[in-house]
Amino acid sequence: MGVAWDMRAYAPFRQRRDYAVPLLELLAGLSRYGARKRTIMARFQAQYGHLIPPEHQELGPGGGSHLWEYWLMSLRSELLRAGLMDAPRWGVWRITPAGLQWLEDHPSATHLSPSGEAGGRGRPRRVPGPGGALSFTVQGHRLVLSPEQVTAVAREALASGLPAEATSYHAWAVVVDGQRLGLKWLFQEVTGLDNINTYQARHVLERLGFECVRVKGGGRVARRSSGAAGEEAAWLEVVRREVRTIRELLAGRVPPPSHERVCDMVQFCYTLELYREASSLFRLVDRDSVHPWLYERTRRLAMSSQLAWAGLMESPARGVWRISEKGLEWLVDLMLAELVEWPESGDLRLTQKGHEWLRDLTTAGLIEESASGEMWISEKALEWLRENAPATSLEPGSPTSAGPMRRGTSGSKRRRGARLSQARNEEEARWLEIIEGEVRAVRDFLLGRAPRPSDERLCDLVWLCYLLELYQEVHDLFAVIDRSAADPWLYRRTARLARLSAMKVNE
């Protein structure tokens, strides 16, 4: 059970102005780069959908969107004029420092007045400090804790002599009167509760104004970053380094790593929606050189990546795949051309004519063998599918007769370079948005704000946190994994990452 903070007391939405503060609060939870409109709309519905009445789900003026979406778009213009939002790039929504400050100054307000001040439903809540207290729920217990209470317990322990467990902390300590004490130990002493993870305790103590430090071997202290920007920069550098290594490997500029490492690269690319790279990497994996569970999981990720990159499948939400409109057109055309058939009782399969067509594709270099001898769609075929689907014959202009294929239209080198530079910046912003979403999912779960994911998903999050050097999160996530619910090989690999994380913390 995690920590649950008091939320704003939103009533069911009835009018346009009811949506303004929830929109600001949603934006405050995104990265400092903001997010695109469709992402905002999807997250708003996921977070506040229970407050949107049926009449607001009807189409708004013009019929192109729901009424509540239309109202959010119109509120965006007002919030831009008020300086609470800005637009760093076309189509991107982002909260400004002024918007963040307004939310901090009015933590229980649910409305903006015309002047931009808090409306009548909320009043500012005291920020914890001298004489201030913080109300929270942990393990089903409602607690109110003040800085003075924490300080009194710590001083009493210092005066009477610290027990061994107060100084044998794993990685994090809290500073009281210049002395470092075990963070979890102090929190448990103050609250009387057991089974609290470090992340929960640190979150509460930091909200109360205490300095929490990460202690490394030899007594050296690494202070936590004062804000999210430091973490974001570190994550982005890790992602850049990993993507650079992957692209150099695919270009043949670096020697191939172990096959297990290549499988990790496939998962990394799949997570970042680098579907072309994920598909290309899988061709390097030898089935006999990795654990069968890992190979099969990697194969599924690579296959989904192939179809997604070709535009034949789409993922409306994490872990959810469906055939796209383009993929459906392609399938229908294959059936009309009698290349595939779909019996009433049975699976989709190639016809005799389809097998002949497949041989033509192999001869044309559109089908190739992977390192494990499996038939796999070549990159040349994927390029062609992206630009020509639906198509069912190898006619003039098809991959067998066309020259080198390039995405996009022709133009001067200067224009192509400008587009490439812009795409690279947008690509990195997208990477960071995905990574921040994954880290937020980890921390929301550890704080009890999100339901428990599957054990396989928890193992994946351990792997990602290890890659991002979030070693404390690795430790806390591994502690809640049920080894009987995960594949034995995957659990052993995850346990190894947890041990390595403990070593990294104490280096």
Protein Blocks (a to p, Z undefined) as FASTA:
>chain_A
ZZddddddddddfbfklmmmmmmmmmmmmcfkbpafklmmmmmmmmmmmmpcfklmpcce
hilacfklmmmmmmmmmmmmnopaccfbghiacddfklmmmmmmmmmbcbdcfkopacfk
bccdddddehiacdddeehiacdddfklmmmmmmmmmmnopafklmmcfkbccdeehiac
dfklmmmmmnopahiafklmmmmmmmnopacddddehhiacdddfbfklmmmmmmmmmmm
mmmmmmmmmnopaccddfklmmmmmmmmmmnopaklmmmmmmmpcfklpcfklmmmmmmm
mmmmmmmmnopaccfbghiacddfklmmmmmmmmmnopaccdfbdcddddfklmmmmmmm
mmnopaccdfkopacddfklmmmmmmmpccfbdcehiaklmccddedjdddfklmmmmmm
mmmmmmmmmmmmmmmmmmmmmmmmmnopaccddfklmmmmmmmmmmnopaklmmmmmmmp
cfklpcfklmmmmmmmmmmmmmmmmZZ
